[in-house]
Amino acid sequence: MTNRLALTKIQLSHFRSHKAFILETDGRPVAITGANGAGKTNILEAISMLSPGRGLRRAKAEHISRKPENLGWKMSAILENCDRTYEIETRSDHGAPRQVRIDGKIIPQIALGKITRMLWLVPSMDRLWIEGAEGRRRFLDRMTFSFSPSHGETVLAYEKAMRQRNRLLKDGQSDSGWYGALEMQMARAGVAIIQNRHGTIARIKQAQHKAKTTFPAANLWLSHAEGTPQDPDIDTLSAAFRHSRPRDLLAGRTLVGPHRSDLCAEYSEKDMPAQECSTGEQKALLVSLMLANCRALKSEIGVSPILLLDEIAAHLDVDRRAALYDEICDLGTQAWMTGTEKSLFDSLGERAMYLDIT
């Protein structure tokens, strides 16, 4: 078996517009074409459910089931990961929370991150640099999760403790013992989150620096909300939460911590903030970061992640499309790409499989 990470078979049942769908692949990139509304993105969304979380649309399980039957949905796949083959199934029956099975055994979602690595770019991300910080944090955490699968659990632990603290704040509670215990939990998880994010940014910057690519390099850094230490340890972050209590009580929510950090970027060659770049430049910066993520992962774990690239040709000219496909093939990554016309993928030639959805 080759040294790769690839889906060699996927099967959908009652997933969005697809009542039944089966596709076998040979590990090459897959170009999916068809008219708008044909169900191309639904296939990518189904594949994204093979990673922890709510997928590339962040939809609740009950909203994915095909209408009008509304019987629930199932996604199964065969995954080749270097010298191992896994049979994966994830499903939700009648709106119930989704279950995951690997080789027939029920496992928690987070275990998916240990056997597969997955990244995606979707059209809504084209506005990443000009919209709110939440989307950029999610983008950074998705990259971080690709390097450190436990990062997702750390984020969940932080958010759980923060929700409990916010309830105390909204209720106007003043018991320092309750706050102190929750703030210590938040500090432990928060320091790990910040360190993981800084580590990811360093990896991405190094991978960009070493690359020979036509895509522009992005200078990245992490900014923090006022009152959040720049490089905290558990004690300093816990103290920041404690000192912020009076402000937080007035606001009814936590105003310091990694949940308010922001991923900042600039077009390195032009010293121009990403939000001031053209639409095409912003898209090129996103692609550059994704490719850098792939390179860094391949260097670390020996294989590139699976890529889900929805309408990837939008805002990319012919030369940059060709350059993107060349880099995908050079990295040996299995990319699942969608577009309205097959001509958008002409420069891939026989290096890809093609699927037309009607």
C-alpha positions in Angstrom: 0.0 0.0 0.0 1.3 3.5 -0.8 2.2 6.1 1.7 -0.9 8.2 1.4 -4.1 9.4 3.1 -7.0 8.8 0.8 -10.7 7.8 0.7 -11.0 4.9 -1.7 -14.8 4.5 -1.3 -17.6 6.7 0.0 -21.3 5.8 0.4 -24.1 8.2 1.3 -27.6 7.4 2.3 -30.3 10.0 2.7 -27.7 12.7 3.0 -29.1 16.1 1.9 -30.1 15.7 -1.8 -28.5 12.3 -2.1 -30.9 9.4 -1.4 -28.1 6.9 -2.4 -24.6 7.6 -3.6 -21.6 5.3 -4.0 -18.2 6.3 -5.4 -14.9 4.3 -5.6 -11.6 6.1 -6.2 -8.0 5.3 -6.8 -6.6 8.0 -4.5 -6.2 10.6 -7.2 -7.7 14.1 -6.8 -11.5 14.1 -7.6 -13.1 16.9 -9.7 -16.8 17.1 -9.2 -18.7 19.2 -11.8 -22.4 20.0 -12.4 -24.9 22.8 -12.3 -25.6 24.9 -9.2 -27.9 22.9 -6.9 -26.9 19.5 -8.3 -25.5 18.4 -5.0 -21.7 18.8 -5.4 -21.2 20.6 -2.1 -23.3 18.0 -0.4 -20.7 15.3 -1.3 -17.9 17.4 0.2 -20.0 18.1 3.3 -20.6 14.4 3.8 -16.8 13.7 3.5 -16.2 16.5 6.1 -18.3 14.5 8.6 -15.4 12.0 8.7 -13.6 14.6 10.9 -14.7 15.7 14.4 -17.3 18.5 14.7 -20.2 19.6 12.6 -18.6 19.6 9.1 -17.9 22.3 6.6 -21.4 23.8 6.9 -21.5 23.5 10.7 -25.0 22.0 10.4 -26.9 20.2 13.2 -27.3 16.5 12.6 -31.1 16.8 12.3 -30.8 19.4 9.5 -28.8 17.1 7.2 -31.3 14.3 6.6 -32.9 14.2 3.2 -36.3 15.7 2.9 -39.2 14.7 2.9 -38.3 11.3 4.3 -36.4 12.7 7.2 -35.3 9.2 8.2 -31.8 10.2 9.3 -28.6 9.9 7.3 -25.5 7.8 7.0 -22.0 8.3 5.6 -19.6 5.4 5.3 -16.1 5.3 3.8 -13.0 3.2 3.4 -9.9 5.2 4.4 -6.3 4.3 3.5 -3.9 5.8 6.0 -0.3 4.7 5.0 -0.2 1.0 6.0 -3.7 0.8 7.5 -7.2 0.6 6.0 -10.1 1.8 8.1 -13.8 1.3 7.6 -15.6 4.4 9.0 -19.3 5.0 9.4 -21.0 8.1 10.8 -24.7 8.4 11.1 -27.6 10.1 12.7 -31.0 8.4 13.1 -34.2 10.4 13.3 -32.4 13.6 14.4 -30.4 11.8 17.2 -26.8 12.9 17.9 -24.5 11.4 15.4 -22.6 8.2 16.1 -19.2 7.2 14.8 -17.9 3.7 14.2 -14.4 2.7 13.1 -14.0 -0.9 12.0 -17.4 -1.6 13.6 -16.7 -0.2 17.0 -18.5 2.9 18.4 -15.9 5.6 19.2 -16.1 9.2 20.2 -16.0 11.8 17.4 -12.6 13.1 18.5 -11.0 9.8 17.6 -11.6 10.6 13.9 -8.9 13.2 14.2 -6.3 10.6 15.1 -6.7 8.6 11.9 -7.5 11.2 9.3 -6.5 14.8 8.7 -8.8 17.1 6.7 -8.8 20.7 5.6 -11.4 22.6 3.6 -11.9 25.9 1.8 -15.5 26.9 1.0 -16.9 30.1 -0.7 -17.9 31.6 2.6 -14.3 31.7 3.6 -13.5 34.1 0.7 -14.7 36.8 3.1 -12.6 35.5 6.0 -10.3 38.6 6.2 -13.1 41.2 6.2 -15.6 39.6 8.5 -15.6 38.8 12.3 -12.8 37.3 14.3 -14.8 34.2 15.1 -14.4 32.8 11.6 -10.6 33.4 11.6 -10.3 31.7 15.0 -12.2 28.7 13.7 -10.0 28.7 10.6 -6.8 28.8 12.7 -8.2 26.1 15.1 -9.0 23.8 12.1 -5.3 24.2 11.0 -4.2 23.6 14.6 -6.3 20.5 14.9 -4.6 19.0 11.9 -1.3 19.1 13.8 -2.7 18.4 17.3 -5.9 16.3 17.3 -6.2 16.8 21.1 -6.6 20.6 20.4 -10.3 20.1 19.8 -10.8 18.5 23.3 -8.9 21.4 24.8 -11.1 24.0 23.2 -14.2 22.1 24.3 -13.0 22.0 27.9 -12.2 25.7 27.8 -15.6 26.6 26.4 -17.5 24.4 28.9 -15.8 26.1 31.8 -16.4 29.5 30.3 -20.1 28.9 29.8 -20.4 28.0 33.5 -18.5 31.2 34.4 -20.7 33.3 32.1 -23.8 31.9 33.9 -22.4 33.1 37.2 -21.7 36.5 35.7 -25.2 36.8 34.3 -26.7 35.8 37.6 -24.5 38.4 39.4 -22.8 35.9 41.6 -19.9 37.1 43.7 -18.6 33.9 45.3 -14.9 34.0 44.6 -14.5 30.3 45.3 -16.8 29.3 42.4 -15.1 31.8 40.1 -11.6 30.7 41.1 -12.3 27.0 40.4 -13.7 27.7 36.9 -11.0 30.2 36.1 -8.3 27.7 36.9 -9.9 25.2 34.5 -10.1 27.9 31.9 -6.5 28.9 32.5 -5.1 25.4 32.1 -7.0 24.9 28.8 -6.5 28.5 27.7 -2.7 28.3 27.9 -2.7 25.1 25.9 -4.9 26.7 23.3 -2.7 29.8 22.9 0.5 27.7 22.7 -1.1 25.4 20.1 -2.2 28.3 18.0 1.3 30.0 18.2 2.8 26.6 17.3 0.6 26.3 14.2 1.4 29.8 13.1 5.1 29.1 13.4 4.7 25.9 11.3 2.7 27.7 8.6 5.2 30.5 8.3 8.1 28.1 8.1 6.4 26.1 5.4 5.6 29.2 3.4 9.2 30.4 3.7 10.6 27.2 2.3 8.1 26.8 -0.5 8.5 27.6 -4.2 5.0 28.7 -5.1 3.2 31.2 -7.2 0.8 31.9 -4.3 1.6 34.9 -2.1 3.1 34.4 1.3 1.1 35.7 4.3 2.7 37.1 7.4 0.6 35.8 10.3 0.3 36.7 14.0 -2.1 36.2 16.8 -3.6 39.3 18.5 -5.3 39.1 22.0 -8.1 41.1 23.6 -7.1 43.8 26.0 -6.2 42.3 29.4 -5.2 38.9 27.9 -1.4 38.1 28.5 0.5 37.7 25.2 2.3 34.6 26.2 0.7 33.5 29.4 1.3 30.7 31.9 -1.5 29.2 34.0 -1.0 31.6 36.8 -0.9 34.8 34.7 -4.0 33.8 32.7 -5.9 32.8 35.8 -4.9 36.2 37.3 -6.2 37.9 34.1 -9.6 36.3 34.6 -9.7 37.3 38.2 -8.8 40.9 37.5 -11.4 41.1 34.8 -14.3 40.0 37.0 -15.6 43.5 37.7 -15.8 44.3 33.9 -17.1 40.9 33.1 -19.9 41.2 35.7 -21.0 44.4 34.0 -20.9 42.8 30.6 -22.4 39.5 31.7 -19.7 37.6 29.8 -16.0 36.8 29.8 -14.0 39.6 28.1 -10.5 38.2 28.2 -9.0 34.9 27.1 -8.2 33.0 23.9 -11.9 33.0 22.8 -11.4 36.6 21.9 -8.1 36.2 20.0 -7.8 37.1 16.3 -5.7 35.7 13.5 -4.1 38.6 11.7 -2.5 38.4 8.3 -0.8 40.7 5.7 0.3 40.1 2.1 4.1 39.9 2.9 5.4 41.1 -0.5 3.2 44.2 -0.4 3.2 44.8 3.4 -0.6 45.1 3.0 -3.2 43.9 5.6 -5.2 41.0 4.2 -8.5 42.9 4.6 -7.2 45.6 2.2 -6.2 43.2 -0.5 -8.3 42.6 -3.6 -10.8 39.7 -3.7 -8.4 37.7 -5.8 -5.5 38.4 -3.5 -7.5 37.4 -0.5 -8.4 34.1 -2.1 -4.8 33.5 -3.1 -3.7 34.1 0.5 -6.2 31.5 1.7 -4.9 29.0 -0.8 -1.3 29.8 0.2 -2.1 29.0 3.9 -3.8 25.8 3.0 -0.9 24.6 0.9 1.5 25.6 3.6 -0.6 23.6 6.1 -0.3 20.6 3.7 3.5 20.9 3.4 4.0 21.3 7.1 1.8 18.2 7.9 3.5 16.1 5.2 6.9 17.0 6.7 5.7 16.1 10.2 3.6 13.0 9.8 4.6 11.8 6.3 1.3 12.3 4.5 -0.7 15.3 3.3 -4.3 15.8 4.6 -7.4 15.3 2.5 -8.5 18.6 1.0 -12.1 19.6 0.3 -12.2 22.6 -2.1 -15.6 23.9 -2.9 -15.8 26.1 -6.0 -12.1 26.5 -5.7 -11.7 28.1 -9.1 -13.7 31.2 -8.1 -11.4 34.3 -8.1 -8.4 32.3 -9.4 -7.1 33.1 -12.9 -6.1 30.3 -15.3 -2.4 30.4 -14.3 -3.1 30.2 -10.6 -5.6 27.4 -11.1 -2.9 25.4 -13.0 -0.4 26.2 -10.2 -2.8 25.0 -7.5 -3.4 21.7 -9.3 0.3 21.2 -9.8 1.0 21.8 -6.1 -1.8 19.4 -5.1 -0.4 16.7 -7.2 3.2 17.3 -6.1 2.1 17.0 -2.5 0.3 13.8 -3.2 -2.8 14.9 -1.5 -6.3 13.7 -2.4 -8.3 16.8 -3.1 -12.0 16.7 -3.6 -12.9 19.8 -5.7 -16.1 21.2 -7.1 -16.9 23.5 -10.1 -19.7 24.2 -12.5 -17.7 23.3 -15.6 -15.1 20.6 -16.4 -13.0 23.1 -18.3 -12.1 24.6 -14.9 -10.0 21.5 -14.3 -8.5 21.1 -17.8 -4.9 21.6 -16.6 -5.3 18.5 -14.3 -5.6 16.2 -17.3 -5.3 12.6 -16.4 -3.9 13.3 -12.9 -7.5 13.5 -11.5 -10.8 11.5 -11.6 -13.9 13.3 -12.9 -17.4 13.1 -11.8 -20.4 14.9 -13.3 -23.4 15.4 -11.0 -26.8 15.9 -12.6 
